[in-house]
Amino acid sequence: MSAQPVKIAAMMYESRDSIKGLLGDRYPGVIGKWVDMLRKMEDSHGQSTLDVLRLMLLRAGMTGAEQLILTAAAVERIEADAGDQS
C-alpha cells in the first residue's frame, strides 16, 4: 500500500477527533445528522461514502467547520460499515 492513502486516512481520523473534542457531548447528535445525509446521498447517487465525501468537499460554500464535520461523519460511516461486515 502506498503512503498516500494512509496519510489521507490519518487526516480523516484527526478531523474526526478534533470535531469530537470541540463538540463534546453534542457530538453524537450533530454527527448523526451528517451521517444520515451521507447515507441518503450514497443511496440516491449510488456512490460510496468516500466518493460522496469527495464530491461534497469540492462543492463551494461549505465552511471549514462543515468540512471537518462532514469528514468526521464519513469516518463514522466507514467504521460502522466495517463493523457490519465483521
PyMOL Python script that loads the backbone (N, CA, C, O; Angstrom):
from pymol import cmd

cmd.read_pdbstr("""\
ATOM      1  N   MET A   1       0.850  -1.173   0.000  1.00  0.00           N
ATOM      2  CA  MET A   1       0.000   0.000   0.000  1.00  0.00           C
ATOM      3  C   MET A   1       0.897   1.238   0.000  1.00  0.00           C
ATOM      4  O   MET A   1       1.893   1.300   0.721  1.00  0.00           O
ATOM      5  N   SER A   2       0.527   2.210  -0.815  1.00  0.00           N
ATOM      6  CA  SER A   2       1.320   3.433  -0.859  1.00  0.00           C
ATOM      7  C   SER A   2       1.048   4.269   0.387  1.00  0.00           C
ATOM      8  O   SER A   2       0.069   4.044   1.100  1.00  0.00           O
ATOM      9  N   ALA A   3       1.914   5.220   0.635  1.00  0.00           N
ATOM     10  CA  ALA A   3       1.792   6.047   1.831  1.00  0.00           C
ATOM     11  C   ALA A   3       0.635   7.041   1.727  1.00  0.00           C
ATOM     12  O   ALA A   3       0.096   7.452   2.754  1.00  0.00           O
ATOM     13  N   GLN A   4       0.244   7.433   0.527  1.00  0.00           N
ATOM     14  CA  GLN A   4      -0.789   8.453   0.357  1.00  0.00           C
ATOM     15  C   GLN A   4      -2.130   8.065   0.992  1.00  0.00           C
ATOM     16  O   GLN A   4      -2.682   8.867   1.744  1.00  0.00           O
ATOM     17  N   PRO A   5      -2.679   6.873   0.726  1.00  0.00           N
ATOM     18  CA  PRO A   5      -3.953   6.519   1.381  1.00  0.00           C
ATOM     19  C   PRO A   5      -3.851   6.488   2.903  1.00  0.00           C
ATOM     20  O   PRO A   5      -4.811   6.825   3.596  1.00  0.00           O
ATOM     21  N   VAL A   6      -2.715   6.092   3.415  1.00  0.00           N
ATOM     22  CA  VAL A   6      -2.522   6.053   4.867  1.00  0.00           C
ATOM     23  C   VAL A   6      -2.526   7.472   5.430  1.00  0.00           C
ATOM     24  O   VAL A   6      -3.101   7.716   6.491  1.00  0.00           O
ATOM     25  N   LYS A   7      -1.888   8.407   4.728  1.00  0.00           N
ATOM     26  CA  LYS A   7      -1.872   9.810   5.165  1.00  0.00           C
ATOM     27  C   LYS A   7      -3.277  10.397   5.126  1.00  0.00           C
ATOM     28  O   LYS A   7      -3.673  11.123   6.038  1.00  0.00           O
ATOM     29  N   ILE A   8      -4.022  10.089   4.086  1.00  0.00           N
ATOM     30  CA  ILE A   8      -5.393  10.596   3.967  1.00  0.00           C
ATOM     31  C   ILE A   8      -6.254  10.053   5.101  1.00  0.00           C
ATOM     32  O   ILE A   8      -7.010  10.798   5.725  1.00  0.00           O
ATOM     33  N   ALA A   9      -6.138   8.753   5.367  1.00  0.00           N
ATOM     34  CA  ALA A   9      -6.912   8.147   6.460  1.00  0.00           C
ATOM     35  C   ALA A   9      -6.548   8.796   7.794  1.00  0.00           C
ATOM     36  O   ALA A   9      -7.425   9.072   8.612  1.00  0.00           O
ATOM     37  N   ALA A  10      -5.267   9.038   8.011  1.00  0.00           N
ATOM     38  CA  ALA A  10      -4.828   9.667   9.268  1.00  0.00           C
ATOM     39  C   ALA A  10      -5.418  11.070   9.398  1.00  0.00           C
ATOM     40  O   ALA A  10      -5.852  11.464  10.481  1.00  0.00           O
ATOM     41  N   MET A  11      -5.435  11.818   8.304  1.00  0.00           N
ATOM     42  CA  MET A  11      -6.010  13.166   8.335  1.00  0.00           C
ATOM     43  C   MET A  11      -7.508  13.113   8.609  1.00  0.00           C
ATOM     44  O   MET A  11      -8.043  13.963   9.321  1.00  0.00           O
ATOM     45  N   MET A  12      -8.185  12.114   8.041  1.00  0.00           N
ATOM     46  CA  MET A  12      -9.621  11.972   8.282  1.00  0.00           C
ATOM     47  C   MET A  12      -9.889  11.686   9.758  1.00  0.00           C
ATOM     48  O   MET A  12     -10.799  12.266  10.349  1.00  0.00           O
ATOM     49  N   TYR A  13      -9.100  10.794  10.351  1.00  0.00           N
ATOM     50  CA  TYR A  13      -9.268  10.477  11.765  1.00  0.00           C
ATOM     51  C   TYR A  13      -8.936  11.680  12.650  1.00  0.00           C
ATOM     52  O   TYR A  13      -9.586  11.900  13.672  1.00  0.00           O
ATOM     53  N   GLU A  14      -7.929  12.451  12.257  1.00  0.00           N
ATOM     54  CA  GLU A  14      -7.594  13.662  13.016  1.00  0.00           C
ATOM     55  C   GLU A  14      -8.747  14.662  12.964  1.00  0.00           C
ATOM     56  O   GLU A  14      -9.061  15.310  13.963  1.00  0.00           O
ATOM     57  N   SER A  15      -9.373  14.783  11.800  1.00  0.00           N
ATOM     58  CA  SER A  15     -10.538  15.665  11.662  1.00  0.00           C
ATOM     59  C   SER A  15     -11.650  15.217  12.598  1.00  0.00           C
ATOM     60  O   SER A  15     -12.249  16.029  13.303  1.00  0.00           O
ATOM     61  N   ARG A  16     -11.919  13.911  12.596  1.00  0.00           N
ATOM     62  CA  ARG A  16     -12.962  13.369  13.466  1.00  0.00           C
ATOM     63  C   ARG A  16     -12.646  13.629  14.936  1.00  0.00           C
ATOM     64  O   ARG A  16     -13.515  14.046  15.702  1.00  0.00           O
ATOM     65  N   ASP A  17     -11.411  13.382  15.318  1.00  0.00           N
ATOM     66  CA  ASP A  17     -11.029  13.577  16.719  1.00  0.00           C
ATOM     67  C   ASP A  17     -11.119  15.046  17.127  1.00  0.00           C
ATOM     68  O   ASP A  17     -11.509  15.349  18.254  1.00  0.00           O
ATOM     69  N   SER A  18     -10.761  15.962  16.222  1.00  0.00           N
ATOM     70  CA  SER A  18     -10.847  17.395  16.513  1.00  0.00           C
ATOM     71  C   SER A  18     -12.294  17.819  16.732  1.00  0.00           C
ATOM     72  O   SER A  18     -12.601  18.524  17.693  1.00  0.00           O
ATOM     73  N   ILE A  19     -13.175  17.390  15.845  1.00  0.00           N
ATOM     74  CA  ILE A  19     -14.589  17.755  15.959  1.00  0.00           C
ATOM     75  C   ILE A  19     -15.205  17.120  17.207  1.00  0.00           C
ATOM     76  O   ILE A  19     -16.014  17.742  17.896  1.00  0.00           O
ATOM     77  N   LYS A  20     -14.815  15.885  17.486  1.00  0.00           N
ATOM     78  CA  LYS A  20     -15.318  15.206  18.689  1.00  0.00           C
ATOM     79  C   LYS A  20     -14.914  15.978  19.940  1.00  0.00           C
ATOM     80  O   LYS A  20     -15.711  16.129  20.866  1.00  0.00           O
ATOM     81  N   GLY A  21     -13.678  16.465  19.964  1.00  0.00           N
ATOM     82  CA  GLY A  21     -13.213  17.241  21.106  1.00  0.00           C
ATOM     83  C   GLY A  21     -13.932  18.581  21.225  1.00  0.00           C
ATOM     84  O   GLY A  21     -14.267  19.016  22.327  1.00  0.00           O
ATOM     85  N   LEU A  22     -14.167  19.228  20.093  1.00  0.00           N
ATOM     86  CA  LEU A  22     -14.842  20.527  20.107  1.00  0.00           C
ATOM     87  C   LEU A  22     -16.314  20.416  20.503  1.00  0.00           C
ATOM     88  O   LEU A  22     -16.821  21.247  21.257  1.00  0.00           O
ATOM     89  N   LEU A  23     -16.989  19.404  20.003  1.00  0.00           N
ATOM     90  CA  LEU A  23     -18.425  19.269  20.261  1.00  0.00           C
ATOM     91  C   LEU A  23     -18.734  18.597  21.591  1.00  0.00           C
ATOM     92  O   LEU A  23     -19.805  18.809  22.160  1.00  0.00           O
ATOM     93  N   GLY A  24     -17.821  17.803  22.083  1.00  0.00           N
ATOM     94  CA  GLY A  24     -18.038  17.132  23.364  1.00  0.00           C
ATOM     95  C   GLY A  24     -19.309  16.291  23.361  1.00  0.00           C
ATOM     96  O   GLY A  24     -19.499  15.446  22.486  1.00  0.00           O
ATOM     97  N   ASP A  25     -20.170  16.522  24.335  1.00  0.00           N
ATOM     98  CA  ASP A  25     -21.402  15.739  24.482  1.00  0.00           C
ATOM     99  C   ASP A  25     -22.377  15.919  23.322  1.00  0.00           C
ATOM    100  O   ASP A  25     -23.253  15.081  23.110  1.00  0.00           O
ATOM    101  N   ARG A  26     -22.230  17.001  22.576  1.00  0.00           N
ATOM    102  CA  ARG A  26     -23.129  17.252  21.437  1.00  0.00           C
ATOM    103  C   ARG A  26     -22.739  16.450  20.204  1.00  0.00           C
ATOM    104  O   ARG A  26     -23.501  16.386  19.239  1.00  0.00           O
ATOM    105  N   TYR A  27     -21.551  15.834  20.229  1.00  0.00           N
ATOM    106  CA  TYR A  27     -21.033  15.131  19.051  1.00  0.00           C
ATOM    107  C   TYR A  27     -22.009  14.104  18.466  1.00  0.00           C
ATOM    108  O   TYR A  27     -22.281  14.157  17.267  1.00  0.00           O
ATOM    109  N   PRO A  28     -22.543  13.178  19.259  1.00  0.00           N
ATOM    110  CA  PRO A  28     -23.423  12.162  18.667  1.00  0.00           C
ATOM    111  C   PRO A  28     -24.629  12.756  17.928  1.00  0.00           C
ATOM    112  O   PRO A  28     -24.976  12.296  16.839  1.00  0.00           O
ATOM    113  N   GLY A  29     -25.255  13.755  18.503  1.00  0.00           N
ATOM    114  CA  GLY A  29     -26.421  14.359  17.870  1.00  0.00           C
ATOM    115  C   GLY A  29     -26.084  15.092  16.587  1.00  0.00           C
ATOM    116  O   GLY A  29     -26.786  14.972  15.583  1.00  0.00           O
ATOM    117  N   VAL A  30     -25.001  15.855  16.633  1.00  0.00           N
ATOM    118  CA  VAL A  30     -24.593  16.613  15.444  1.00  0.00           C
ATOM    119  C   VAL A  30     -24.129  15.670  14.346  1.00  0.00           C
ATOM    120  O   VAL A  30     -24.542  15.795  13.194  1.00  0.00           O
ATOM    121  N   ILE A  31     -23.274  14.732  14.706  1.00  0.00           N
ATOM    122  CA  ILE A  31     -22.683  13.861  13.685  1.00  0.00           C
ATOM    123  C   ILE A  31     -23.735  12.930  13.091  1.00  0.00           C
ATOM    124  O   ILE A  31     -23.656  12.562  11.919  1.00  0.00           O
ATOM    125  N   GLY A  32     -24.724  12.551  13.908  1.00  0.00           N
ATOM    126  CA  GLY A  32     -25.783  11.669  13.408  1.00  0.00           C
ATOM    127  C   GLY A  32     -26.528  12.260  12.227  1.00  0.00           C
ATOM    128  O   GLY A  32     -26.879  11.543  11.290  1.00  0.00           O
ATOM    129  N   LYS A  33     -26.774  13.566  12.266  1.00  0.00           N
ATOM    130  CA  LYS A  33     -27.467  14.234  11.159  1.00  0.00           C
ATOM    131  C   LYS A  33     -26.630  14.205   9.888  1.00  0.00           C
ATOM    132  O   LYS A  33     -27.157  14.024   8.791  1.00  0.00           O
ATOM    133  N   TRP A  34     -25.328  14.384  10.042  1.00  0.00           N
ATOM    134  CA  TRP A  34     -24.437  14.380   8.873  1.00  0.00           C
ATOM    135  C   TRP A  34     -24.268  12.959   8.329  1.00  0.00           C
ATOM    136  O   TRP A  34     -24.178  12.767   7.116  1.00  0.00           O
ATOM    137  N   VAL A  35     -24.223  11.969   9.217  1.00  0.00           N
ATOM    138  CA  VAL A  35     -24.141  10.573   8.767  1.00  0.00           C
ATOM    139  C   VAL A  35     -25.396  10.215   7.963  1.00  0.00           C
ATOM    140  O   VAL A  35     -25.306   9.566   6.920  1.00  0.00           O
ATOM    141  N   ASP A  36     -26.558  10.639   8.451  1.00  0.00           N
ATOM    142  CA  ASP A  36     -27.810  10.388   7.722  1.00  0.00           C
ATOM    143  C   ASP A  36     -27.788  11.039   6.347  1.00  0.00           C
ATOM    144  O   ASP A  36     -28.233  10.444   5.366  1.00  0.00           O
ATOM    145  N   MET A  37     -27.268  12.271   6.276  1.00  0.00           N
ATOM    146  CA  MET A  37     -27.187  12.968   4.996  1.00  0.00           C
ATOM    147  C   MET A  37     -26.260  12.222   4.034  1.00  0.00           C
ATOM    148  O   MET A  37     -26.579  12.068   2.855  1.00  0.00           O
ATOM    149  N   LEU A  38     -25.119  11.760   4.536  1.00  0.00           N
ATOM    150  CA  LEU A  38     -24.196  10.986   3.697  1.00  0.00           C
ATOM    151  C   LEU A  38     -24.877   9.721   3.176  1.00  0.00           C
ATOM    152  O   LEU A  38     -24.783   9.401   1.991  1.00  0.00           O
ATOM    153  N   ARG A  39     -25.559   9.009   4.067  1.00  0.00           N
ATOM    154  CA  ARG A  39     -26.229   7.762   3.694  1.00  0.00           C
ATOM    155  C   ARG A  39     -27.258   8.013   2.598  1.00  0.00           C
ATOM    156  O   ARG A  39     -27.342   7.248   1.638  1.00  0.00           O
ATOM    157  N   LYS A  40     -28.038   9.077   2.736  1.00  0.00           N
ATOM    158  CA  LYS A  40     -29.048   9.409   1.725  1.00  0.00           C
ATOM    159  C   LYS A  40     -28.408   9.741   0.384  1.00  0.00           C
ATOM    160  O   LYS A  40     -28.907   9.337  -0.666  1.00  0.00           O
ATOM    161  N   MET A  41     -27.305  10.473   0.422  1.00  0.00           N
ATOM    162  CA  MET A  41     -26.623  10.825  -0.830  1.00  0.00           C
ATOM    163  C   MET A  41     -25.992   9.597  -1.470  1.00  0.00           C
ATOM    164  O   MET A  41     -26.018   9.452  -2.692  1.00  0.00           O
ATOM    165  N   GLU A  42     -25.429   8.717  -0.657  1.00  0.00           N
ATOM    166  CA  GLU A  42     -24.868   7.465  -1.195  1.00  0.00           C
ATOM    167  C   GLU A  42     -25.962   6.679  -1.914  1.00  0.00           C
ATOM    168  O   GLU A  42     -25.766   6.200  -3.031  1.00  0.00           O
ATOM    169  N   ASP A  43     -27.108   6.555  -1.264  1.00  0.00           N
ATOM    170  CA  ASP A  43     -28.212   5.793  -1.835  1.00  0.00           C
ATOM    171  C   ASP A  43     -28.752   6.437  -3.105  1.00  0.00           C
ATOM    172  O   ASP A  43     -29.006   5.754  -4.096  1.00  0.00           O
ATOM    173  N   SER A  44     -28.927   7.758  -3.070  1.00  0.00           N
ATOM    174  CA  SER A  44     -29.526   8.425  -4.230  1.00  0.00           C
ATOM    175  C   SER A  44     -28.566   8.506  -5.413  1.00  0.00           C
ATOM    176  O   SER A  44     -29.009   8.517  -6.562  1.00  0.00           O
ATOM    177  N   HIS A  45     -27.268   8.561  -5.156  1.00  0.00           N
ATOM    178  CA  HIS A  45     -26.288   8.674  -6.238  1.00  0.00           C
ATOM    179  C   HIS A  45     -25.610   7.341  -6.563  1.00  0.00           C
ATOM    180  O   HIS A  45     -24.872   7.243  -7.544  1.00  0.00           O
ATOM    181  N   GLY A  46     -25.858   6.319  -5.745  1.00  0.00           N
ATOM    182  CA  GLY A  46     -25.232   5.023  -5.972  1.00  0.00           C
ATOM    183  C   GLY A  46     -23.714   5.076  -5.854  1.00  0.00           C
ATOM    184  O   GLY A  46     -22.998   4.416  -6.607  1.00  0.00           O
ATOM    185  N   GLN A  47     -23.231   5.874  -4.893  1.00  0.00           N
ATOM    186  CA  GLN A  47     -21.788   6.040  -4.729  1.00  0.00           C
ATOM    187  C   GLN A  47     -21.369   5.670  -3.314  1.00  0.00           C
ATOM    188  O   GLN A  47     -22.188   5.599  -2.398  1.00  0.00           O
ATOM    189  N   SER A  48     -20.071   5.436  -3.163  1.00  0.00           N
ATOM    190  CA  SER A  48     -19.521   5.084  -1.854  1.00  0.00           C
ATOM    191  C   SER A  48     -19.431   6.321  -0.959  1.00  0.00           C
ATOM    192  O   SER A  48     -19.567   7.456  -1.417  1.00  0.00           O
ATOM    193  N   THR A  49     -19.201   6.070   0.310  1.00  0.00           N
ATOM    194  CA  THR A  49     -19.029   7.163   1.268  1.00  0.00           C
ATOM    195  C   THR A  49     -17.894   8.090   0.849  1.00  0.00           C
ATOM    196  O   THR A  49     -18.039   9.312   0.883  1.00  0.00           O
ATOM    197  N   LEU A  50     -16.768   7.508   0.454  1.00  0.00           N
ATOM    198  CA  LEU A  50     -15.620   8.336   0.068  1.00  0.00           C
ATOM    199  C   LEU A  50     -15.908   9.151  -1.190  1.00  0.00           C
ATOM    200  O   LEU A  50     -15.476  10.298  -1.295  1.00  0.00           O
ATOM    201  N   ASP A  51     -16.632   8.570  -2.143  1.00  0.00           N
ATOM    202  CA  ASP A  51     -16.981   9.317  -3.351  1.00  0.00           C
ATOM    203  C   ASP A  51     -17.895  10.492  -3.024  1.00  0.00           C
ATOM    204  O   ASP A  51     -17.704  11.594  -3.538  1.00  0.00           O
ATOM    205  N   VAL A  52     -18.882  10.259  -2.175  1.00  0.00           N
ATOM    206  CA  VAL A  52     -19.798  11.330  -1.776  1.00  0.00           C
ATOM    207  C   VAL A  52     -19.032  12.397  -0.994  1.00  0.00           C
ATOM    208  O   VAL A  52     -19.239  13.591  -1.208  1.00  0.00           O
ATOM    209  N   LEU A  53     -18.157  11.973  -0.097  1.00  0.00           N
ATOM    210  CA  LEU A  53     -17.346  12.926   0.670  1.00  0.00           C
ATOM    211  C   LEU A  53     -16.536  13.805  -0.275  1.00  0.00           C
ATOM    212  O   LEU A  53     -16.524  15.028  -0.129  1.00  0.00           O
ATOM    213  N   ARG A  54     -15.870  13.200  -1.227  1.00  0.00           N
ATOM    214  CA  ARG A  54     -15.046  13.960  -2.171  1.00  0.00           C
ATOM    215  C   ARG A  54     -15.878  14.975  -2.934  1.00  0.00           C
ATOM    216  O   ARG A  54     -15.484  16.133  -3.069  1.00  0.00           O
ATOM    217  N   LEU A  55     -17.027  14.543  -3.433  1.00  0.00           N
ATOM    218  CA  LEU A  55     -17.889  15.452  -4.194  1.00  0.00           C
ATOM    219  C   LEU A  55     -18.377  16.613  -3.334  1.00  0.00           C
ATOM    220  O   LEU A  55     -18.413  17.757  -3.786  1.00  0.00           O
ATOM    221  N   MET A  56     -18.747  16.315  -2.109  1.00  0.00           N
ATOM    222  CA  MET A  56     -19.272  17.372  -1.233  1.00  0.00           C
ATOM    223  C   MET A  56     -18.174  18.336  -0.793  1.00  0.00           C
ATOM    224  O   MET A  56     -18.421  19.535  -0.664  1.00  0.00           O
ATOM    225  N   LEU A  57     -16.972  17.829  -0.564  1.00  0.00           N
ATOM    226  CA  LEU A  57     -15.874  18.712  -0.165  1.00  0.00           C
ATOM    227  C   LEU A  57     -15.472  19.658  -1.294  1.00  0.00           C
ATOM    228  O   LEU A  57     -14.997  20.767  -1.050  1.00  0.00           O
ATOM    229  N   LEU A  58     -15.667  19.209  -2.519  1.00  0.00           N
ATOM    230  CA  LEU A  58     -15.343  20.061  -3.667  1.00  0.00           C
ATOM    231  C   LEU A  58     -16.406  21.123  -3.919  1.00  0.00           C
ATOM    232  O   LEU A  58     -16.166  22.098  -4.631  1.00  0.00           O
ATOM    233  N   ARG A  59     -17.565  20.928  -3.337  1.00  0.00           N
ATOM    234  CA  ARG A  59     -18.673  21.863  -3.518  1.00  0.00           C
ATOM    235  C   ARG A  59     -18.357  23.189  -2.833  1.00  0.00           C
ATOM    236  O   ARG A  59     -17.895  23.221  -1.692  1.00  0.00           O
ATOM    237  N   ALA A  60     -18.608  24.254  -3.532  1.00  0.00           N
ATOM    238  CA  ALA A  60     -18.363  25.583  -2.962  1.00  0.00           C
ATOM    239  C   ALA A  60     -19.393  25.891  -1.883  1.00  0.00           C
ATOM    240  O   ALA A  60     -20.512  25.378  -1.916  1.00  0.00           O
ATOM    241  N   GLY A  61     -19.016  26.712  -0.951  1.00  0.00           N
ATOM    242  CA  GLY A  61     -19.965  27.193   0.032  1.00  0.00           C
ATOM    243  C   GLY A  61     -19.924  26.509   1.383  1.00  0.00           C
ATOM    244  O   GLY A  61     -20.624  26.934   2.302  1.00  0.00           O
ATOM    245  N   MET A  62     -19.128  25.468   1.533  1.00  0.00           N
ATOM    246  CA  MET A  62     -19.015  24.823   2.836  1.00  0.00           C
ATOM    247  C   MET A  62     -17.952  25.536   3.663  1.00  0.00           C
ATOM    248  O   MET A  62     -16.874  25.855   3.163  1.00  0.00           O
ATOM    249  N   THR A  63     -18.262  25.778   4.919  1.00  0.00           N
ATOM    250  CA  THR A  63     -17.273  26.364   5.810  1.00  0.00           C
ATOM    251  C   THR A  63     -16.247  25.302   6.193  1.00  0.00           C
ATOM    252  O   THR A  63     -16.463  24.111   5.973  1.00  0.00           O
ATOM    253  N   GLY A  64     -15.148  25.738   6.759  1.00  0.00           N
ATOM    254  CA  GLY A  64     -14.135  24.795   7.229  1.00  0.00           C
ATOM    255  C   GLY A  64     -14.690  23.856   8.290  1.00  0.00           C
ATOM    256  O   GLY A  64     -14.381  22.664   8.301  1.00  0.00           O
ATOM    257  N   ALA A  65     -15.510  24.401   9.182  1.00  0.00           N
ATOM    258  CA  ALA A  65     -16.120  23.572  10.231  1.00  0.00           C
ATOM    259  C   ALA A  65     -17.039  22.516   9.614  1.00  0.00           C
ATOM    260  O   ALA A  65     -17.038  21.362  10.042  1.00  0.00           O
ATOM    261  N   GLU A  66     -17.815  22.912   8.616  1.00  0.00           N
ATOM    262  CA  GLU A  66     -18.702  21.947   7.947  1.00  0.00           C
ATOM    263  C   GLU A  66     -17.895  20.859   7.251  1.00  0.00           C
ATOM    264  O   GLU A  66     -18.294  19.694   7.240  1.00  0.00           O
ATOM    265  N   GLN A  67     -16.771  21.235   6.677  1.00  0.00           N
ATOM    266  CA  GLN A  67     -15.918  20.240   6.024  1.00  0.00           C
ATOM    267  C   GLN A  67     -15.365  19.245   7.041  1.00  0.00           C
ATOM    268  O   GLN A  67     -15.309  18.046   6.770  1.00  0.00           O
ATOM    269  N   LEU A  68     -14.958  19.740   8.209  1.00  0.00           N
ATOM    270  CA  LEU A  68     -14.458  18.850   9.257  1.00  0.00           C
ATOM    271  C   LEU A  68     -15.554  17.926   9.771  1.00  0.00           C
ATOM    272  O   LEU A  68     -15.319  16.736   9.978  1.00  0.00           O
ATOM    273  N   ILE A  69     -16.751  18.469   9.976  1.00  0.00           N
ATOM    274  CA  ILE A  69     -17.869  17.653  10.458  1.00  0.00           C
ATOM    275  C   ILE A  69     -18.241  16.607   9.416  1.00  0.00           C
ATOM    276  O   ILE A  69     -18.501  15.455   9.763  1.00  0.00           O
ATOM    277  N   LEU A  70     -18.268  16.988   8.159  1.00  0.00           N
ATOM    278  CA  LEU A  70     -18.576  16.037   7.090  1.00  0.00           C
ATOM    279  C   LEU A  70     -17.538  14.921   7.037  1.00  0.00           C
ATOM    280  O   LEU A  70     -17.882  13.752   6.862  1.00  0.00           O
ATOM    281  N   THR A  71     -16.279  15.282   7.187  1.00  0.00           N
ATOM    282  CA  THR A  71     -15.208  14.280   7.193  1.00  0.00           C
ATOM    283  C   THR A  71     -15.360  13.350   8.390  1.00  0.00           C
ATOM    284  O   THR A  71     -15.185  12.138   8.266  1.00  0.00           O
ATOM    285  N   ALA A  72     -15.684  13.911   9.538  1.00  0.00           N
ATOM    286  CA  ALA A  72     -15.913  13.086  10.734  1.00  0.00           C
ATOM    287  C   ALA A  72     -17.085  12.134  10.510  1.00  0.00           C
ATOM    288  O   ALA A  72     -17.029  10.970  10.908  1.00  0.00           O
ATOM    289  N   ALA A  73     -18.130  12.623   9.882  1.00  0.00           N
ATOM    290  CA  ALA A  73     -19.289  11.773   9.590  1.00  0.00           C
ATOM    291  C   ALA A  73     -18.907  10.635   8.654  1.00  0.00           C
ATOM    292  O   ALA A  73     -19.381   9.509   8.810  1.00  0.00           O
ATOM    293  N   ALA A  74     -18.056  10.929   7.685  1.00  0.00           N
ATOM    294  CA  ALA A  74     -17.605   9.879   6.762  1.00  0.00           C
ATOM    295  C   ALA A  74     -16.816   8.806   7.515  1.00  0.00           C
ATOM    296  O   ALA A  74     -16.982   7.614   7.254  1.00  0.00           O
ATOM    297  N   VAL A  75     -15.962   9.226   8.444  1.00  0.00           N
ATOM    298  CA  VAL A  75     -15.206   8.257   9.250  1.00  0.00           C
ATOM    299  C   VAL A  75     -16.173   7.388  10.047  1.00  0.00           C
ATOM    300  O   VAL A  75     -16.019   6.167  10.085  1.00  0.00           O
ATOM    301  N   GLU A  76     -17.153   7.997  10.675  1.00  0.00           N
ATOM    302  CA  GLU A  76     -18.133   7.227  11.447  1.00  0.00           C
ATOM    303  C   GLU A  76     -18.890   6.250  10.548  1.00  0.00           C
ATOM    304  O   GLU A  76     -19.128   5.104  10.928  1.00  0.00           O
ATOM    305  N   ARG A  77     -19.258   6.702   9.378  1.00  0.00           N
ATOM    306  CA  ARG A  77     -19.998   5.865   8.422  1.00  0.00           C
ATOM    307  C   ARG A  77     -19.148   4.681   7.964  1.00  0.00           C
ATOM    308  O   ARG A  77     -19.629   3.549   7.919  1.00  0.00           O
ATOM    309  N   ILE A  78     -17.900   4.940   7.630  1.00  0.00           N
ATOM    310  CA  ILE A  78     -16.992   3.883   7.172  1.00  0.00           C
ATOM    311  C   ILE A  78     -16.742   2.878   8.298  1.00  0.00           C
ATOM    312  O   ILE A  78     -16.726   1.669   8.065  1.00  0.00           O
ATOM    313  N   GLU A  79     -16.548   3.381   9.513  1.00  0.00           N
ATOM    314  CA  GLU A  79     -16.341   2.477  10.651  1.00  0.00           C
ATOM    315  C   GLU A  79     -17.572   1.626  10.915  1.00  0.00           C
ATOM    316  O   GLU A  79     -17.451   0.441  11.223  1.00  0.00           O
ATOM    317  N   ALA A  80     -18.747   2.213  10.799  1.00  0.00           N
ATOM    318  CA  ALA A  80     -19.990   1.454  11.002  1.00  0.00           C
ATOM    319  C   ALA A  80     -20.122   0.364   9.956  1.00  0.00           C
ATOM    320  O   ALA A  80     -20.505  -0.761  10.274  1.00  0.00           O
ATOM    321  N   ASP A  81     -19.806   0.692   8.707  1.00  0.00           N
ATOM    322  CA  ASP A  81     -19.878  -0.300   7.627  1.00  0.00           C
ATOM    323  C   ASP A  81     -18.872  -1.427   7.862  1.00  0.00           C
ATOM    324  O   ASP A  81     -19.176  -2.596   7.626  1.00  0.00           O
ATOM    325  N   ALA A  82     -17.681  -1.072   8.324  1.00  0.00           N
ATOM    326  CA  ALA A  82     -16.640  -2.080   8.601  1.00  0.00           C
ATOM    327  C   ALA A  82     -17.090  -2.988   9.741  1.00  0.00           C
ATOM    328  O   ALA A  82     -16.838  -4.193   9.714  1.00  0.00           O
ATOM    329  N   GLY A  83     -17.753  -2.414  10.738  1.00  0.00           N
ATOM    330  CA  GLY A  83     -18.250  -3.193  11.867  1.00  0.00           C
ATOM    331  C   GLY A  83     -19.355  -4.148  11.447  1.00  0.00           C
ATOM    332  O   GLY A  83     -19.455  -5.254  11.977  1.00  0.00           O
ATOM    333  N   ASP A  84     -20.193  -3.724  10.486  1.00  0.00           N
ATOM    334  CA  ASP A  84     -21.278  -4.571   9.993  1.00  0.00           C
ATOM    335  C   ASP A  84     -20.753  -5.770   9.213  1.00  0.00           C
ATOM    336  O   ASP A  84     -21.419  -6.803   9.135  1.00  0.00           O
ATOM    337  N   GLN A  85     -19.556  -5.637   8.635  1.00  0.00           N
ATOM    338  CA  GLN A  85     -19.018  -6.694   7.802  1.00  0.00           C
ATOM    339  C   GLN A  85     -18.215  -7.707   8.601  1.00  0.00           C
ATOM    340  O   GLN A  85     -17.884  -8.773   8.082  1.00  0.00           O
ATOM    341  N   SER A  86     -17.891  -7.392   9.870  1.00  0.00           N
ATOM    342  CA  SER A  86     -17.090  -8.348  10.632  1.00  0.00           C
ATOM    343  C   SER A  86     -17.927  -9.302  11.418  1.00  0.00           C
ATOM    344  O   SER A  86     -17.392 -10.167  12.110  1.00  0.00           O
TER     345      SER A  86
END
""", "prot")
cmd.dss("prot")
cmd.show_as("cartoon", "prot")
cmd.util.cbc("prot")
cmd.orient("prot")
